[in-house]
Amino acid sequence: AGDQLLRAVAQRLNDHMRDSDTLARMGGDEFTAILPGVTTQQAATTVADKMLALFKAPFDLVGEARSVGASIGISICPAHSQDSEELVRQADSAMYEAKRQPGGGFSLYHTDMTLIEKT
């Protein structure tokens, strides 16, 4: 059921992305979305809100409805970095901050954030 849920999440996200966007599963239950042209905090948070809204409807797993939440970490090029590996690390730090919030949600990377240890 876990693999089926991951496929359903990926499909739902992918169905709402632009042709220029890239969605990749990083491992476990973590995905990365690369969104060319989303270069401002306002645009990034708008996209994050839309992604979170996709999780409001339950997922149908073999006739059984399952609800899941999401935590999103955001880093923006070029504001935070122009290095792709650094942007992924920053988004990962922001995601772990979002996971600390009750109910998930999203967190935007900020420069005083250090790499947050996974808990």
C-alpha distance (Angstrom), angle and dihedral (degrees) to the residues before:
residue distance angle dihedral
A1 . . .
G2 3.82 . .
D3 3.79 93.0 .
Q4 3.79 90.7 45.9
L5 3.81 89.9 51.9
L6 3.82 91.8 50.0
R7 3.81 90.3 51.4
A8 3.81 90.9 48.4
V9 3.82 91.9 49.5
A10 3.81 91.3 48.5
Q11 3.79 91.5 48.4
R12 3.80 93.8 48.5
L13 3.79 92.3 48.9
N14 3.80 92.9 43.9
D15 3.82 91.6 50.1
H16 3.81 89.4 60.9
M17 3.78 99.2 44.9
R18 3.79 128.6 96.8
D19 3.80 120.9 -110.7
S20 3.82 88.7 -109.4
D21 3.84 93.1 55.6
T22 3.79 124.8 91.7
L23 3.79 125.7 -147.4
A24 3.80 119.1 -168.2
R25 3.77 132.9 174.7
M26 3.78 107.0 -129.8
G27 3.79 95.4 -168.5
G28 3.76 137.9 -67.6
D29 3.77 107.1 12.3
E30 3.81 96.6 -29.1
F31 3.79 123.5 113.3
T32 3.80 131.1 -177.8
A33 3.78 123.3 -149.4
I34 3.80 119.8 -161.9
L35 3.78 109.9 -160.4
P36 3.83 113.9 -173.5
G37 3.77 113.1 -150.4
V38 3.81 94.6 23.6
T39 3.80 95.3 115.5
T40 3.80 105.5 143.8
Q41 3.79 133.1 71.7
Q42 3.81 90.6 -122.7
A43 3.81 93.3 52.9
A44 3.81 92.4 45.1
T45 3.79 94.2 49.9
T46 3.81 90.7 47.1
V47 3.81 89.5 55.1
A48 3.81 91.1 45.7
D49 3.81 90.7 52.6
K50 3.81 89.9 50.7
M51 3.81 91.4 49.1
L52 3.80 92.1 49.3
A53 3.81 89.7 50.2
L54 3.82 88.2 59.5
F55 3.81 88.2 65.7
K56 3.81 94.6 56.5
A57 3.80 92.6 82.3
P58 3.81 113.5 69.0
F59 3.79 121.5 -114.5
D60 3.81 117.9 -115.8
L61 3.80 109.4 -128.9
V62 3.79 111.2 -179.5
G63 3.78 92.2 -35.3
E64 3.80 94.5 -43.8
A65 3.81 121.2 108.4
R66 3.80 114.9 -131.9
S67 3.77 124.4 -173.7
V68 3.78 121.0 -154.4
G69 3.76 134.6 175.2
A70 3.77 131.9 -139.6
S71 3.79 138.2 -142.6
I72 3.79 117.6 -156.7
G73 3.79 128.4 -162.7
I74 3.79 117.7 -162.7
S75 3.78 131.7 -157.8
I76 3.78 122.6 170.0
C77 3.79 131.5 -146.5
P78 2.98 123.2 -111.9
A79 3.82 97.3 5.8
H80 3.81 95.2 63.1
S81 3.81 101.2 22.6
Q82 3.78 143.2 -35.0
D83 3.80 93.0 -140.4
S84 3.81 111.9 97.7
E85 3.81 94.9 -148.3
E86 3.79 91.2 49.7
L87 3.81 91.0 48.8
V88 3.81 90.2 53.3
R89 3.83 91.2 49.5
Q90 3.80 90.6 48.9
A91 3.80 92.7 48.7
D92 3.81 89.0 48.4
S93 3.82 90.6 53.6
A94 3.78 90.6 48.6
M95 3.81 91.3 48.2
Y96 3.80 91.7 55.7
E97 3.79 88.8 50.9
A98 3.83 88.7 51.6
K99 3.82 89.9 50.6
R100 3.80 88.9 58.7
Q101 3.81 90.7 59.8
P102 3.78 115.8 91.5
G103 3.79 107.9 -101.5
G104 3.80 95.7 10.5
G105 3.78 117.5 -107.2
F106 3.77 124.7 154.3
S107 3.76 139.2 -56.4
L108 3.78 128.4 -160.3
Y109 3.80 117.3 -137.8
H110 3.78 113.7 -110.9
T111 3.79 128.3 -169.2
D112 3.79 96.8 -114.8
M113 3.80 89.2 57.4
T114 3.77 112.4 102.9
L115 3.74 121.7 -161.5
I116 3.76 101.2 -66.4
E117 3.75 115.0 -137.6
K118 3.76 115.1 -116.7
T119 3.78 111.3 -107.9
